[in-house]
């Protein structure tokens, strides 16, 4: 039975339901119990933005507060995963990967291959990403391309409350290490989510709008920006097909290629910096495997190749908006040799 | 506890087992050293000879519930935790029959079924991981403990220091074993470690820190036994610092221009196997002929391991693409 809840609540619900279902699921992160030690504050914080709120008391001993010590607790989550637990660690901002990346890419990502298939590391690292909150250069980045580059990791970038719950459930049940990207500007987004638990498979993109003229491939928060642009363009007689990748590793190549085979035109919309990015990767994929179908050059709508600025006048220009997407779509739709 | 009382705490079987493991490590490493020089062993190899008392003195207190994480100098820890020496040798040769099917090599030998969470190519990689295995044991109530072996170089890594803090904050059954062999690659620990002793750092993390003569099996066993007993009882982590030296270079091929004379001195005067043998034969607990029989048996085992490794096939082409994911 679906009802309307937020992206934040959907994540919390997935954690709670999986913890109920499987005793090996544990949660750790900074400020999970924040306030506990302070007189007069009896409620655990549930992380800095309250995503795990309520779980600390509901699952005694299975929701761990941590020092600000990401190498230690992300590493501990990974170690616990090799010992049969299913830990979900919260890396508060993905920008902090720099202080714990070794444990993720040299340890978790490598164990299975390096040990000849004899290890499993079913860990989930939930992390917050993205610009739009005036949080500036060290708290706003979209770093999923860095993780997508690394064999052994799975990378999930949900756009809606429904996907957030289903993909996090799959992430927890999955036997490989998963990096789960939550856009900080989506936490209050509400949408229909079934009450019962469900898992959405990885590597299956979602065609969120059908259209014949131009394919827009996108992910995360940019799904909503792309849909807004597609809505505007429909009024002008340009019909976009919007493909939400949902996971960048594994990548659903087939859905992307099938759509471009049909439309002959591609715009990739990605909030990340453009170099060595998902946008560049999708563009290369289509150029290699659907070259014959292309009727116009591929366009990429991304952030500029700069750090994320602080001032609102700058940040608003940094994040791709519907107008930029619409302009790119019009350019490829009208392109003539 | 007096020396005699401590020695008496070990059964004859345990003494035999300890000697067999230390001898196996020494023989394994001496043999890899010789074979490496022929050019047949690929890659980077870091030998543990000289440090045997640490791995064995600690691991003889452990069982199947317990997990260890090791270092780039990991052969000794693997053998002490029960990893098959034939599979280890095959792995070092890059064979399909190796512990990791030839995909890991010397720096990544692992056997999770034995509680051996891997040698590790990253200095300071292991300590955070064993916080996790210790946490799993604590949550499940197995009374298992986890041990991170690391070197003097890793004692300066943030990962190690963070892991020690977390282990105390979470009151984990974790043991941190700093193997201070005097050099991080070529750099002396008397320069790179700002405190007088690595063990002194334990105070900063609210745990006991103990300095141990790393050449003395009995000293290691006593210190490790106490730390492990305390951890099993839920009384938290301990830092042990083994002081000793390694008999070979940082890696095979290292010309060791940064030191002179100390290895010869250690081999002649401090060697863990010689000291062990002298003590147990003096007390009459074991006989020289009994130890000689172990030496011969170990030598034959290592001979066989080398011969089998050389004869084993390398991984096939298809192995390149397998085992990246459980399911993708």
Interface residues (C-beta under 8 A of the other chain):
Chain A: X26 X61 X62 X64 X66 X67 X69 X71 X72 X73 X74 X75 X76 X77 X78 X79 X80 X81 X82 X83 X84 X85 X87 X99 X102 X103 X106 X107 X110 X111 X112 X113 X114 X115 X116 X117 X118 X119 X120 X151 X152 X154 X174 X175 X176 X203 X250
Chain B: X67 X69 X98 X99 X100 X101 X102 X103 X104 X108 X110 X111 X112 X113 X117 X118 X120 X121 X122 X125 X127 X128 X129 X130 X131 X132 X133 X134 X135 X136 X137 X139 X146 X158 X159 X162 X163 X165 X166 X169 X170 X322 X323 X324 X325 X326 X327 X328
